[in-house]
Amino acid sequence: MCLLVVAWNAHPEYRLILAGNRDEFHDRPAEAAHWWAEPGLILGGKDLQAGGAWLGLDRRGRYAVVTNYREPGVPTSGKRSRGELVASCLASSVPLSDWLEELDAGQDDYGGYNLIVGDEHQMHYLTNRGDDRRFLGPGIYGLSNHRLDTPWPKVVAVRTGLHRLIDDDRVDPDALFELLADREPAPDDELPHTGVPLEWERALSAAFIVGEDYGTRASTVVLVTADGGVVFEERRFGPGGIPAGDSRFSF
């Protein structure tokens, strides 16, 4: 993922509200969201180039989402795919706290990442860029390609938007997809300075990125009720932001 907003125990009906955009090169092969045959019980899209995932959950109630940490010029050759983190977390049979301890020993094997993982009882954030690992209490959190809640314009916008939807009791998939669909770049004076050329900084500042070679490939919404009911919806897009299909799962 490259943009994510999460509400954890911040709504009377939903213990988890998650909405995010996956931005990627359009020629990188991927499968639409589906129930994986191997390992089983995982629901999410799959990166066919490296075999991992950007977002997924399972029937136990465990979920995992990863974003890259933007650091242009830092080589990733020889590093393991960050998508492996999602697949590993969801395939693991050990308690979540034990899986996180195991991960601590291998964080340098990956390029820079942010990871949010959780289950019905807990949510955690960690990154391998700086000493930042947190148990997350009830609240609303935003994440892009820097640390959790870094106030990039699109992160602030989706957090503010989700706050408004919750306050107005208007949380539903269509409203959440609307938050993710904003194609307007941030004004130049609000752009972050992440080391990429200004033209890229502008393009990447939009919640929904439109491009012929690179852009938003999928928008995903997950709603988990207090009693464990799940709605998972994915909308996919091709070059130029043209709709390319959608999927919906409930269980």
TORPABA-595311 format. One record per residue: x, y, z of N, C-alpha, C in turn; residue in three letters. Coordinates in steps of 0.2 Angstrom, whole numbers, plus 2048, in hexadecimal, padded with zeros to 3 digits. Example, Ala and Ser with C-alpha at 12.3 -4.5 7.8 and 13.67 -1.06 7.14 Angstrom:
// TORPABA-595311
{node {842 7E4 827} {83E 7EA 827} {842 7F0 827} "ALA"}
{node {840 7F5 823} {844 7FB 824} {840 800 827} "SER"}
***
This chain:
// TORPABA-595311
{node {804 7FA 800} {800 800 800} {804 806 800} "MET"}
{node {801 80C 7FE} {805 812 7FE} {801 817 802} "CYS"}
{node {7FB 816 803} {7F7 81A 807} {7F2 816 80B} "LEU"}
{node {7F1 818 812} {7ED 813 816} {7EA 818 81C} "LEU"}
{node {7E4 817 81D} {7E1 81A 823} {7DD 814 827} "VAL"}
{node {7DE 814 82D} {7DC 80E 832} {7D8 811 838} "VAL"}
{node {7D2 80F 839} {7CF 810 840} {7CF 80A 844} "ALA"}
{node {7D1 80A 849} {7D2 804 84E} {7CE 805 854} "TRP"}
{node {7C8 802 855} {7C4 802 85B} {7C2 80A 85C} "ASN"}
{node {7C0 80D 856} {7BF 814 856} {7B8 815 854} "ALA"}
{node {7B4 810 853} {7AD 810 850} {7A9 80B 854} "HIS"}
{node {7A2 80D 856} {79E 809 85A} {79C 802 856} "PRO"}
{node {79C 802 850} {79B 7FC 84C} {7A1 7F8 84A} "GLU"}
{node {7A6 7FC 847} {7AC 7F8 844} {7B2 7F9 849} "TYR"}
{node {7B5 7F3 84A} {7BB 7F3 84E} {7C1 7F5 84A} "ARG"}
{node {7C0 7F3 843} {7C5 7F5 83E} {7C2 7F8 838} "LEU"}
{node {7C5 7FE 836} {7C3 801 830} {7CA 803 82C} "ILE"}
{node {7CB 800 826} {7D1 801 823} {7D0 803 81C} "LEU"}
{node {7D3 808 819} {7D2 80A 812} {7D9 80C 810} "ALA"}
{node {7DB 809 80A} {7E2 80B 807} {7E2 80A 800} "GLY"}
{node {7E7 80D 7FD} {7E9 80D 7F6} {7F0 80A 7F5} "ASN"}
{node {7F0 805 7F0} {7F6 802 7EE} {7F9 806 7E8} "ARG"}
{node {7FE 809 7E8} {801 80C 7E2} {807 808 7E0} "ASP"}
{node {808 807 7D9} {80D 802 7D7} {80D 804 7CF} "GLU"}
{node {813 801 7CC} {814 801 7C5} {80E 7FD 7C2} "PHE"}
{node {80B 7FF 7BD} {806 7FB 7BA} {808 7F5 7B6} "HIS"}
{node {80F 7F4 7B5} {811 7EE 7B1} {813 7E9 7B6} "ASP"}
{node {813 7EA 7BD} {815 7E5 7C2} {80F 7E0 7C3} "ARG"}
{node {810 7DA 7C1} {80A 7D5 7C1} {807 7D4 7C8} "PRO"}
{node {801 7D4 7C9} {7FE 7D3 7CF} {7F7 7CF 7CE} "ALA"}
{node {7F5 7CC 7D3} {7EE 7C9 7D3} {7E9 7CD 7D7} "GLU"}
{node {7E3 7CD 7D5} {7DE 7D0 7D9} {7DD 7CD 7E0} "ALA"}
{node {7D9 7D0 7E4} {7D8 7CD 7EB} {7D4 7C7 7EA} "ALA"}
{node {7D6 7C2 7EE} {7D3 7BB 7ED} {7D6 7B7 7F4} "HIS"}
{node {7D2 7B1 7F5} {7D4 7AD 7FA} {7DA 7A9 7F8} "TRP"}
{node {7E0 7A9 7FB} {7E6 7A6 7F9} {7E5 79E 7FA} "TRP"}
{node {7E7 79A 7F5} {7E7 793 7F6} {7ED 791 7FA} "ALA"}
{node {7F3 794 7FA} {7F9 792 7FD} {7FD 798 7FF} "GLU"}
{node {7FE 79A 805} {7FB 797 80B} {7F3 799 80B} "PRO"}
{node {7EF 794 80E} {7E8 796 80E} {7E6 79B 813} "GLY"}
{node {7E0 79D 813} {7DC 7A1 818} {7DE 7A9 817} "LEU"}
{node {7E3 7AA 812} {7E4 7B1 811} {7E0 7B4 80C} "ILE"}
{node {7DD 7BA 80D} {7DA 7BE 808} {7DE 7C4 806} "LEU"}
{node {7DF 7C5 800} {7E2 7CC 7FE} {7E5 7CB 7F7} "GLY"}
{node {7E7 7D0 7F4} {7EB 7D0 7EE} {7F1 7CD 7EE} "GLY"}
{node {7F5 7CB 7E9} {7FB 7C8 7E9} {800 7CB 7E4} "LYS"}
{node {806 7CD 7E6} {80B 7CF 7E1} {80E 7C9 7DE} "ASP"}
{node {80D 7C8 7D7} {80F 7C3 7D3} {817 7C3 7D2} "LEU"}
{node {81A 7C9 7D3} {821 7CA 7D1} {825 7C7 7D7} "GLN"}
{node {823 7C8 7DD} {827 7C6 7E3} {823 7C1 7E8} "ALA"}
{node {81C 7C1 7E7} {819 7BC 7EA} {815 7BE 7F1} "GLY"}
{node {817 7C4 7F3} {814 7C7 7F9} {80D 7CA 7F8} "GLY"}
{node {80B 7CF 7FD} {805 7D2 7FC} {806 7D9 800} "ALA"}
{node {802 7DE 7FE} {802 7E4 801} {7FD 7E5 807} "TRP"}
{node {7F7 7E1 807} {7F2 7E1 80C} {7EF 7DB 80C} "LEU"}
{node {7ED 7D8 812} {7EA 7D2 812} {7E7 7D1 819} "GLY"}
{node {7E2 7CC 81A} {7E0 7CA 820} {7DE 7C3 81F} "LEU"}
{node {7DC 7BF 825} {7DB 7B8 825} {7D4 7B7 829} "ASP"}
{node {7D2 7B1 829} {7CC 7AF 82D} {7CD 7AF 834} "ARG"}
{node {7D3 7B0 837} {7D4 7B0 83E} {7D3 7B7 840} "ARG"}
{node {7D2 7BC 83C} {7D2 7C3 83E} {7D8 7C7 83E} "GLY"}
{node {7DE 7C3 83C} {7E4 7C7 83B} {7E5 7CB 834} "ARG"}
{node {7E8 7D0 834} {7E9 7D4 82E} {7F0 7D8 82E} "TYR"}
{node {7F2 7D9 828} {7F9 7DC 828} {7F9 7E1 821} "ALA"}
{node {7FC 7E6 822} {7FD 7EB 81D} {804 7EE 81D} "VAL"}
{node {807 7EF 817} {80E 7F1 816} {80E 7F7 811} "VAL"}
{node {812 7FC 813} {813 802 80E} {81B 802 80E} "THR"}
{node {81D 804 808} {824 806 807} {826 80C 80B} "ASN"}
{node {82C 80D 80D} {82F 813 810} {833 816 80A} "TYR"}
{node {830 81C 809} {833 820 803} {83A 823 805} "ARG"}
{node {83F 820 801} {846 822 803} {84A 822 7FC} "GLU"}
{node {849 826 7F7} {84C 826 7F1} {854 825 7F1} "PRO"}
{node {857 821 7ED} {85E 820 7ED} {860 81B 7F2} "GLY"}
{node {85C 818 7F6} {85E 813 7FB} {85D 80C 7F7} "VAL"}
{node {862 808 7F6} {862 802 7F2} {85E 7FD 7F5} "PRO"}
{node {85A 7F9 7F1} {856 7F4 7F4} {858 7ED 7F1} "THR"}
{node {85D 7ED 7EC} {85F 7E7 7E9} {862 7E2 7EF} "SER"}
{node {85F 7DC 7EE} {861 7D7 7F3} {85D 7D7 7F9} "GLY"}
{node {858 7DB 7FA} {854 7DB 7FF} {84E 7D7 7FE} "LYS"}
{node {84B 7D4 803} {845 7D0 802} {83F 7D5 801} "ARG"}
{node {83A 7D2 7FD} {834 7D6 7FC} {830 7D8 802} "SER"}
{node {82E 7DE 803} {82A 7E0 808} {823 7DD 809} "ARG"}
{node {821 7DB 803} {81A 7D7 803} {81B 7D1 806} "GLY"}
{node {821 7CE 807} {821 7C8 80B} {81F 7C9 812} "GLU"}
{node {81F 7CF 815} {81E 7D0 81C} {816 7CF 81D} "LEU"}
{node {812 7D1 818} {80B 7D0 819} {809 7C8 818} "VAL"}
{node {80C 7C5 813} {80B 7BE 813} {80D 7BA 818} "ALA"}
{node {813 7BC 81B} {816 7B8 821} {812 7B9 827} "SER"}
{node {80F 7BF 828} {80B 7C0 82E} {805 7BC 82E} "CYS"}
{node {802 7BC 828} {7FB 7B9 828} {7FC 7B1 827} "LEU"}
{node {802 7AF 825} {802 7A7 824} {805 7A5 82B} "ALA"}
{node {807 7A9 830} {80A 7A6 836} {805 7A4 83A} "SER"}
{node {807 79E 83E} {802 79B 843} {804 79D 84A} "SER"}
{node {80A 7A1 84B} {80B 7A3 851} {808 7A9 853} "VAL"}
{node {807 7AB 85A} {804 7B1 85C} {807 7B7 859} "PRO"}
{node {803 7BC 858} {805 7C2 854} {80B 7C5 858} "LEU"}
{node {80B 7C5 85F} {811 7C8 862} {817 7C4 861} "SER"}
{node {817 7BE 860} {81D 7BA 85F} {81F 7BB 858} "ASP"}
{node {81B 7BB 853} {81D 7BD 84C} {820 7C4 84C} "TRP"}
{node {81E 7C9 850} {821 7CF 850} {828 7CF 853} "LEU"}
{node {829 7CA 858} {830 7C9 85B} {835 7C6 856} "GLU"}
{node {832 7C1 852} {836 7BE 84D} {838 7C3 848} "GLU"}
{node {834 7C7 846} {835 7CC 840} {83B 7D1 843} "LEU"}
{node {83B 7D3 849} {840 7D7 84B} {847 7D5 849} "ASP"}
{node {849 7CF 849} {84F 7CD 847} {851 7CD 840} "ALA"}
{node {84C 7CE 83C} {84D 7CE 835} {84B 7D4 831} "GLY"}
{node {84A 7DA 835} {848 7E0 832} {84C 7E3 82C} "GLN"}
{node {853 7E2 82D} {857 7E5 828} {858 7E1 821} "ASP"}
{node {854 7DB 821} {853 7D7 81B} {84F 7DB 816} "ASP"}
{node {84B 7E0 818} {847 7E3 813} {849 7EA 812} "TYR"}
{node {846 7ED 80C} {847 7F4 80B} {842 7F7 810} "GLY"}
{node {842 7FE 811} {83F 802 816} {837 801 815} "GLY"}
{node {834 7FF 81B} {82D 7FE 81B} {829 800 821} "TYR"}
{node {823 801 820} {81E 802 826} {81A 7FC 826} "ASN"}
{node {818 7F9 82C} {814 7F4 82C} {80E 7F5 832} "LEU"}
{node {808 7F3 830} {803 7F3 835} {800 7EC 835} "ILE"}
{node {800 7E9 83B} {7FD 7E2 83C} {7F9 7E2 842} "VAL"}
{node {7F4 7DE 842} {7EF 7DD 848} {7EB 7D7 847} "GLY"}
{node {7E7 7D7 84C} {7E2 7D1 84C} {7DC 7D4 850} "ASP"}
{node {7D7 7D0 853} {7D1 7D3 856} {7D3 7D6 85D} "GLU"}
{node {7D9 7D5 85F} {7DB 7D8 866} {7E0 7DD 866} "HIS"}
{node {7E4 7DE 861} {7E9 7E3 861} {7EB 7E5 85A} "GLN"}
{node {7EF 7EB 85A} {7F1 7EE 854} {7F8 7F1 855} "MET"}
{node {7FD 7EF 850} {804 7F1 851} {806 7F5 84B} "HIS"}
{node {80B 7FA 84C} {80E 7FD 847} {816 7FC 848} "TYR"}
{node {819 7FB 842} {820 7FB 843} {824 7FD 83C} "LEU"}
{node {82A 7FF 83C} {82D 801 837} {835 7FF 838} "THR"}
{node {838 7FE 832} {83F 7FC 833} {844 803 831} "ASN"}
{node {840 808 832} {844 80F 831} {843 813 837} "ARG"}
{node {848 812 83C} {848 815 842} {845 810 847} "GLY"}
{node {845 812 84D} {843 80D 853} {83C 80F 854} "ASP"}
{node {837 80D 850} {830 80F 851} {82C 809 851} "ASP"}
{node {82A 806 856} {825 800 856} {820 802 85C} "ARG"}
{node {81A 802 85A} {815 804 85F} {80F 7FF 85F} "ARG"}
{node {80C 7FE 865} {806 7FB 866} {801 801 865} "PHE"}
{node {7FC 800 861} {7F7 806 85F} {7F1 805 863} "LEU"}
{node {7EF 80A 867} {7E9 80A 86A} {7E3 80C 866} "GLY"}
{node {7DD 80C 868} {7D7 80F 864} {7D9 816 861} "PRO"}
{node {7D7 816 85B} {7D8 81D 858} {7D8 81C 850} "GLY"}
{node {7DA 822 84D} {7DA 822 845} {7E1 824 843} "ILE"}
{node {7E4 820 83F} {7EB 820 83D} {7EB 821 835} "TYR"}
{node {7F0 825 833} {7F2 825 82C} {7F9 824 82A} "GLY"}
{node {7FA 821 824} {800 81E 823} {801 81F 81B} "LEU"}
{node {807 821 819} {809 821 812} {810 81E 812} "SER"}
{node {815 822 80F} {81C 81F 80E} {821 822 812} "ASN"}
{node {81E 824 818} {823 827 81E} {820 824 824} "HIS"}
{node {822 826 82A} {81F 823 830} {818 824 831} "ARG"}
{node {815 820 836} {80E 821 837} {80C 828 839} "LEU"}
{node {807 82A 836} {804 831 837} {809 837 835} "ASP"}
{node {80E 835 831} {812 83B 82F} {80D 83F 82B} "THR"}
{node {80C 846 82C} {807 84A 829} {808 84C 822} "PRO"}
{node {809 847 81E} {809 849 816} {801 84B 815} "TRP"}
{node {800 84F 810} {7F9 852 80F} {7F4 84C 80E} "PRO"}
{node {7F6 847 80A} {7F1 842 808} {7F0 83E 80F} "LYS"}
{node {7F5 83D 813} {7F3 839 819} {7EF 83D 81E} "VAL"}
{node {7F0 844 81E} {7EC 848 822} {7E5 848 81F} "VAL"}
{node {7E4 848 819} {7DD 848 816} {7D9 842 817} "ALA"}
{node {7DC 83C 816} {7D8 836 817} {7D7 835 81F} "VAL"}
{node {7DB 837 823} {7DA 837 82A} {7D4 83B 82C} "ARG"}
{node {7D4 842 82A} {7CF 846 82B} {7C9 844 828} "THR"}
{node {7C9 841 822} {7C3 83F 81F} {7C0 839 823} "GLY"}
{node {7C4 834 825} {7C1 82F 829} {7BE 831 830} "LEU"}
{node {7C1 836 833} {7BF 839 839} {7B8 83B 838} "HIS"}
{node {7B7 83F 832} {7B0 842 830} {7AB 83D 82F} "ARG"}
{node {7AD 837 82B} {7A8 832 82A} {7A6 82F 830} "LEU"}
{node {7AA 82D 835} {7A9 82A 83B} {7A4 82F 83F} "ILE"}
{node {7A6 835 840} {7A2 83A 843} {79B 83B 840} "ASP"}
{node {79A 83A 83A} {794 83B 836} {790 834 836} "ASP"}
{node {793 82F 838} {790 828 838} {78F 827 830} "ASP"}
{node {794 828 82C} {793 826 825} {799 821 823} "ARG"}
{node {79B 81D 827} {7A0 818 825} {79D 813 821} "VAL"}
{node {79F 812 81B} {79D 80D 816} {7A2 80C 811} "ASP"}
{node {7A2 807 80D} {7A8 806 808} {7A8 80C 803} "PRO"}
{node {7A2 80E 800} {7A2 813 7FB} {7A5 81A 7FE} "ASP"}
{node {7A3 81B 804} {7A6 822 807} {7AE 821 808} "ALA"}
{node {7B0 81B 80A} {7B7 81A 80B} {7BB 81A 804} "LEU"}
{node {7B8 817 7FF} {7BB 817 7F8} {7BB 81E 7F6} "PHE"}
{node {7B7 822 7F7} {7B7 829 7F5} {7BD 82D 7F8} "GLU"}
{node {7BE 82B 7FF} {7C4 82E 802} {7CA 82D 7FE} "LEU"}
{node {7CB 827 7FC} {7D1 824 7F8} {7D1 827 7F1} "LEU"}
{node {7CC 82A 7EE} {7CC 82B 7E7} {7CE 832 7E5} "ALA"}
{node {7D0 836 7EA} {7D2 83D 7E9} {7D8 83D 7E4} "ASP"}
{node {7D8 840 7DE} {7DD 840 7DA} {7E1 847 7D9} "ARG"}
{node {7DF 84B 7DE} {7E2 852 7DE} {7E9 852 7E2} "GLU"}
{node {7EE 854 7DE} {7F5 855 7E2} {7F4 85A 7E7} "PRO"}
{node {7F9 85A 7EC} {7F9 85F 7F1} {7FC 865 7EE} "ALA"}
{node {7FB 86B 7F1} {7FE 871 7EE} {806 871 7F0} "PRO"}
{node {80A 874 7EB} {811 873 7EC} {814 875 7F3} "ASP"}
{node {810 87A 7F6} {813 87D 7FD} {811 878 802} "ASP"}
{node {80D 872 801} {80C 86D 806} {80F 867 804} "GLU"}
{node {813 866 7FF} {816 860 7FD} {81B 85E 802} "LEU"}
{node {81C 858 804} {822 855 808} {828 856 803} "PRO"}
{node {82E 855 806} {834 855 803} {837 84E 804} "HIS"}
{node {836 84A 800} {839 843 801} {83E 841 7FC} "THR"}
{node {841 845 7F8} {847 844 7F4} {845 842 7ED} "GLY"}
{node {83F 842 7EB} {83D 840 7E4} {83C 847 7E1} "VAL"}
{node {83D 847 7DA} {83C 84D 7D6} {835 850 7D8} "PRO"}
{node {835 857 7D7} {82F 85A 7D8} {829 858 7D4} "LEU"}
{node {829 856 7CE} {824 853 7CA} {821 84D 7CD} "GLU"}
{node {826 848 7D0} {823 842 7D3} {820 844 7DA} "TRP"}
{node {823 849 7DE} {820 84B 7E4} {819 84D 7E3} "GLU"}
{node {818 851 7DE} {811 853 7DD} {80C 84D 7DB} "ARG"}
{node {80F 849 7D7} {80A 843 7D5} {809 83E 7DB} "ALA"}
{node {80E 83D 7DF} {80D 839 7E4} {809 83C 7EA} "LEU"}
{node {808 842 7EA} {805 845 7F0} {7FD 844 7EF} "SER"}
{node {7FB 842 7EA} {7F3 840 7E9} {7F2 83A 7ED} "ALA"}
{node {7EC 83A 7EF} {7EA 833 7F2} {7E9 82E 7ED} "ALA"}
{node {7E6 82F 7E7} {7E6 82B 7E2} {7EA 82D 7DC} "PHE"}
{node {7EF 829 7DB} {7F4 82B 7D6} {7F2 829 7CF} "ILE"}
{node {7F3 82D 7CA} {7F1 82C 7C3} {7F7 82C 7BF} "VAL"}
{node {7F8 827 7BB} {7FE 827 7B7} {7FE 821 7B2} "GLY"}
{node {801 821 7AC} {801 81C 7A7} {806 816 7A9} "GLU"}
{node {80B 818 7AD} {810 813 7AF} {80F 811 7B6} "ASP"}
{node {80E 816 7BA} {80D 815 7C1} {807 818 7C4} "TYR"}
{node {804 815 7C9} {7FE 819 7CC} {7FB 814 7D1} "GLY"}
{node {7F5 816 7D3} {7F1 812 7D7} {7EE 80C 7D4} "THR"}
{node {7F0 806 7D6} {7EE 800 7D3} {7E8 7FD 7D6} "ARG"}
{node {7E7 7FE 7DD} {7E1 7FB 7E0} {7DF 800 7E6} "ALA"}
{node {7D9 800 7E8} {7D6 803 7EE} {7D3 7FE 7F2} "SER"}
{node {7D4 7FD 7F8} {7D1 7F8 7FC} {7CE 7FB 802} "THR"}
{node {7C8 7F8 804} {7C5 7FA 80A} {7C3 7F4 80E} "VAL"}
{node {7C5 7F4 815} {7C3 7EE 819} {7BF 7F1 81F} "VAL"}
{node {7BA 7EE 820} {7B6 7EF 826} {7B5 7E9 82A} "LEU"}
{node {7B6 7E9 831} {7B6 7E4 835} {7B1 7E6 83B} "VAL"}
{node {7AC 7E2 83C} {7A7 7E4 841} {7A9 7E2 848} "THR"}
{node {7A6 7E4 84D} {7A8 7E2 854} {7A8 7DB 855} "ALA"}
{node {7A3 7D7 852} {7A2 7D0 853} {7A6 7CC 84D} "ASP"}
{node {7AA 7CF 849} {7AF 7CC 845} {7AC 7CB 83E} "GLY"}
{node {7A7 7CE 83C} {7A5 7CE 835} {7A9 7D2 831} "GLY"}
{node {7AB 7D0 82B} {7B0 7D3 826} {7AD 7D5 820} "VAL"}
{node {7AE 7DB 81D} {7AD 7DD 816} {7B3 7DF 814} "VAL"}
{node {7B5 7DC 80E} {7BB 7DE 80A} {7BA 7E0 803} "PHE"}
{node {7BB 7E6 801} {7BA 7E8 7FA} {7C0 7EB 7F7} "GLU"}
{node {7C1 7E9 7F1} {7C7 7EB 7ED} {7C5 7EE 7E6} "GLU"}
{node {7C7 7F4 7E5} {7C6 7F7 7DE} {7CD 7F8 7DB} "ARG"}
{node {7CD 7F5 7D4} {7D4 7F5 7D1} {7D4 7FA 7CB} "ARG"}
{node {7DA 7FD 7C9} {7DA 802 7C4} {7E0 800 7C0} "PHE"}
{node {7E0 802 7B9} {7E5 802 7B5} {7E8 808 7B3} "GLY"}
{node {7ED 808 7AE} {7F0 80F 7AC} {7EB 814 7AB} "PRO"}
{node {7ED 81A 7AD} {7E8 820 7AD} {7E2 820 7B2} "GLY"}
{node {7E3 81B 7B7} {7DD 81B 7BC} {7D7 818 7B9} "GLY"}
{node {7D7 814 7B4} {7D1 811 7B1} {7CF 80B 7B5} "ILE"}
{node {7C9 80B 7B7} {7C6 805 7BB} {7C8 7FF 7B8} "PRO"}
{node {7CA 7F9 7BB} {7CC 7F3 7B8} {7C9 7ED 7BC} "ALA"}
{node {7C4 7EE 7C0} {7C1 7E9 7C3} {7C0 7EA 7CB} "GLY"}
{node {7BC 7E6 7CE} {7BB 7E7 7D5} {7B9 7E0 7D8} "ASP"}
{node {7BA 7DF 7DF} {7B8 7D9 7E2} {7B6 7DB 7E9} "SER"}
{node {7B1 7D6 7EB} {7AE 7D7 7F2} {7AE 7D0 7F6} "ARG"}
{node {7B0 7D0 7FC} {7AF 7CA 800} {7AC 7CC 807} "PHE"}
{node {7A8 7C8 809} {7A5 7C9 810} {7A5 7C2 813} "SER"}
{node {7A7 7C2 81A} {7A7 7BB 81E} {7A7 7BD 825} "PHE"}
***
